[in-house]
Amino acid sequence: MPPPEMDVGEAKELICDMCRNFYTQGWCSGSGGGISIKVGANKIVMAPSGVQKERMLPSDMYVLDGAGEVLEEPTARPPPYKPPKLSECAPLFMSAYEMRDAGAVLHSHSPAALMATILDPTATEFRITQVEMIKGIEDTGFYDECVVPIIENTARECELTDRLQAAIRAYPKANAVLVRRHGVYVWGKTWMQAKTQAECYDYLFDIAARMKAAGIDYTTGPCRPSAAEANGDHSSSKKRKLEGTAAPLAPSFVVLDIEGTTSPMTYVADVLFPYAKKALRSHLEATWTTTETQDDVSALRALAASEGGTGIPESGSPADLVEATFAYVTALMAADKKVGPLKQLQGHIWRGGFESGELAGDFYPDVAPALASLASAGVKTYIYSSGSREAQRMVFGNSKFGDLRKHLSGFFDTTSGPKVEARSYKEIQSSLGADSPASILFATDMYAEAKAAREAGWQAVLVIRPGNQPLPPEAAGIRTIHSLAELL
């Protein structure tokens, strides 16, 4: 909130001063950019659109209420000045006021901000660390990682609103959003904090471009900080709040999905599932009297009963029971049910295929080297998949690249909970013994899973692989990678 003594008139004067200052820095030339300041609890003073920012007067300002409705319009100036027009930034400014309780919101067309969005034309976020001015960003210390989401531009500024709001939701600790080939929106609790952060962000954007031109990686520092330093306990770093903070530089734990992340989507759909379907009847007939298969059938029978169906009878001839089990399991597979009893039976069928050499785990070429590198770096890597833990062990233990289990610390399946619910990731955190959820990074191809992990406080990245489903627009705020090597 602005200082209590500030009134609307003072806010108008202040915006004029700030616009002139920003103009000299090249941030709002050609009538671009904008500034708004909140006054009290229910008024917002906002610079107009299409006005030469260095020549603005207090009388040019709009005054809005807390809901964004115009309370006061500026008086039109005589020609050659154009009639006053509310800034197209207004709905974007209001997003920061409503979603972040901002006290001021600024929009800059800074060349450095634009360059930051094209240093990597495919990046969905800007990252930098171990640069002094990073400490000017709220709750960010020298050894922390400053992360700013990047959204794609649109023909008209007001059309950016949904994308900006999605980025704000996805990055709860960021105080800025970059717009590709356009500029940046920055906010703060007060106009002083917003101005300070805008200047610090601009410095970081500019220095990143210079570092890249000099062949220096601005996304990593000269050394990897300890876990304590990454969490903000370094003597020159501000105290980090463990809940909801920016992700640490080096996660202590990495958790990987399988399908679409470590392995092609086609491996499960075109290899494992068809094999289980083909071998189902012969597996049931050959193992029907074993304790393992009877346990599988009991679990399937209980599942059918919970769904209100007849499923598998309690008694009957072995041939009839095999037939009933075969029919029920075939229906589950046809419906693509991801339920524990089915996954357990499929795992047992696949085990026979791996033992006979009919099956082998298929992984992207970058997976085996990345797992080895993570292990060498002291990062513990785990798997979390809808497939049973036994099936996971078989896939990684019998791969085309050899036994990859030596690089892994453990496996999790849906017995830890659904992959789209935050509580599942909290349960896994407890199993890992991780003090901070931010020390865990989850890699998946599914937005709903990444969202759930982030809600639990984890870091998350979305993996883009050939054949994966396109990511939804709301995933724009989550970092994407194309290789597990990018986790290092």
Helices and strands as residue ranges (DSSP letters): H 8-24, G 29-31, E 34-39, E 43-46, G 53-55, G 58-60, E 62-65, E 70-72, H 90-100, E 104-108, H 111-116, E 125-129, G 132-136, E 145-151, G 157-160, H 161-170, E 176-179, E 183-188, H 191-213, H 227-230, E 253-256, H 265-267, I 268-272, H 273-287, H 291-306, H 318-334, H 340-356, H 367-376, E 380-384, H 389-397, G 405-407, E 410-412, G 414-416, H 422-432, G 437-439, E 440-444, H 447-455, E 459-463, G 473-477, E 480-481, G 484-487
